[in-house]
Amino acid sequence: MSAYNGYHIAVLLTFLSTGLLALFVLSIGAGRPVTRLFGIYTLAISAWSFCWFKMISSGTYADSLFWSRFLHYPASFIPATFLHFVQHLLNIDKEKKQILLRRLFYVLGVVFLSVAFTPGFVATVTPKQVFAYYLEPGPYYLTFLMFFVCAITFIHSLLFMAFRASRGFKKTQIGWVFAAYVLAYTGGTAVFLPVYHLSLPSFALYLIPLCHVIVAYTIFAHRLMDINIIIRKTLVYSSVTGILTLVYLSVIALLAKVFQGWTGYQTVFSPAIAACLITIFFQPVRKRVQAFIDAKFFRQYVDREEKLYELSREVVTHTTPEAMAQALIRVLNEALHPKAVGLYLRARDGSGFERVSDAGSSMLPARMEEDNDLASYFKDHPQPFVQDMSSDVGQSYSTRLREDRESAA
């Protein structure tokens, strides 16, 4: 085996990053088509990078030739699985034109796979650049290369057009995916350069694992494919299961000891009573755990239009300022999970401001005097106080961005 260098390390990083990302996504979201397709597509890249690593690191001609042909098994389906994933991501997978195109990509993948082990596809392997062996193309190889480049360019054009047409949070998601895969396929397409005796810059290969770091960031920071919803549910139910299992075992142990002290022997009533308690407390515990997890880990995602609509439905059912205030505070607390929030209204006798609704009020006074600093500020600045938010925090799918508001003004 040849000595490892920067090229080998880059390919290993590609294999590890894609493999781990695929396994993570499939482990938590395999039931949803978009996450399942993303996992399959990413596994195809991982398998291709492993075969490619074996080709450039094998010390014998026969081994390198085998892996140079075998790597085109997963590579033949990279364009088709990438297209399939992007179609689901953009919600265009049901369009007749997209269905026909997807089938064509899969059929061409089967065609290239069927000739991958023929000399007309990969003729041989020879030493090139810093590699012990690298493939020499046969007469069919240029057709595969042209299909691969044209297919990936077309898929990126779909992403770019969707990016320009979308708004709000969806635009942010598509933008990150588009940027990540532009980097990945810039590096991925560079691996064809040594095939035609051109120099392969080593830095290009590191763009592929960088892409998957960006995709992982988009999954967690921008809810790509709604995987955070799956993570959220997993955290909630695993936490609830752990808590209730501990309660169940504790209740059984305690009641068994109590009954044994009363009757002199253990009884079957202990598990039955524990099961009844678990049934009664499951829903309250789930709600409390979900509220805690939402407050600690999922605070940044707020659909503002949905919350405003929810508030409007609440307000129209109330007739007093106090009831309206409680509805407002409840919606704010569920959406933003502040440490403390309170709403003050002028006292009926006009002597100051009274707190009429709150959440986390241990930090807030029950009453504020007329001449306090906060009240004085709002007297001098009667216009609404609005803090501008970045496009990726609290953005709803249909809320206009700042550029749209400025152009409308």
Secondary structure, 3 states (H helix, E strand, C coil): CCCCCHHHHHHHHHHHHHHHHHHHHHHHHCCCHHHHHHHHHHHHHHHHHHHHHHHHHCCCHHHHHHHHHHCHHHHCCHHHHHHHHHHHHCCCCCCHHHHHHHHHHHHHHHHHHHCCCCCCCEEEEEEECCEEEEEEECCCHHHHHHHHHHHHHHHHHHHHHHHHHCCHHHHHHHHHHHHHHHHHHHHHHHHHCHHHCCCCCHHHHCHHHHHHHHHHHHHHHCCHHHHHHHHHHHHHHHHHHHHHHHHHHHHHHHHHHHHHHHHCCCCCHHHHHHHHHHHHHHHHHHHHHHHHHHHHHCCCCCCHHHHHHHHHHHHCCCCCHHHHHHHHHHHHHHHHCCCCEEEEEECCCCCEEEEEEEECHHHCCCEEECCCHHHHHHHHCCCCCCCCCCCCCCCCCCCCCHHHHHHHC
